[in-house]
Amino acid sequence: MAKAYAEYVAQGNDMPPILAQVALDMLTTEQLPEALQGQVVGFFSVLERLLAQKTTKNGS
């Protein structure tokens, strides 16, 4: 799964962020409050965009 994700990120900045959904899916054993879900989505979306930027810059 990690390898597939790394390949996804390497495709570039134009890809929609998926890391937040992966994290939420891993936590589905219990219902998370909406505010916490928003924080998870925000955090991982920013992290994913930064990874994509760094990956595409290093790959160029």
C-alpha positions in Angstrom: 0.0 0.0 0.0 2.8 2.4 0.8 4.5 1.7 -2.5 1.3 2.4 -4.4 0.8 5.6 -2.5 4.4 6.7 -3.2 3.8 6.1 -6.9 0.6 8.1 -6.7 2.3 11.1 -5.1 5.1 10.9 -7.6 2.5 11.5 -10.4 2.5 15.2 -9.4 0.6 18.0 -7.9 -2.5 17.7 -10.1 -3.6 14.5 -8.4 -6.4 14.8 -5.9 -5.3 14.3 -2.3 -6.1 10.8 -0.9 -4.0 10.5 2.2 -6.7 12.0 4.4 -9.3 9.4 3.2 -6.8 6.6 3.8 -6.3 7.8 7.4 -10.0 8.1 8.0 -10.6 4.6 6.6 -8.0 3.2 9.0 -9.8 4.9 11.9 -13.4 3.7 11.0 -13.6 1.3 14.0 -15.2 4.3 15.9 -17.2 7.3 14.7 -14.9 10.4 14.9 -16.4 13.8 15.7 -16.9 16.0 12.7 -14.4 18.6 13.9 -11.7 15.9 14.3 -12.4 14.5 10.9 -11.9 18.0 9.5 -8.6 18.4 11.3 -7.4 15.0 9.9 -8.5 15.9 6.4 -6.8 19.3 6.6 -3.5 18.0 8.1 -3.1 15.1 5.7 -4.2 17.2 2.6 -1.5 19.8 3.3 1.1 17.1 4.0 0.2 15.3 0.8 0.5 18.4 -1.3 3.9 19.2 0.2 5.0 15.6 -0.5 3.8 15.9 -4.1 5.6 19.2 -4.6 8.9 17.8 -3.2 8.6 14.6 -5.2 8.0 16.3 -8.5 10.8 18.8 -7.9 13.2 16.1 -7.1 12.1 14.0 -10.1 12.5 16.9 -12.6 
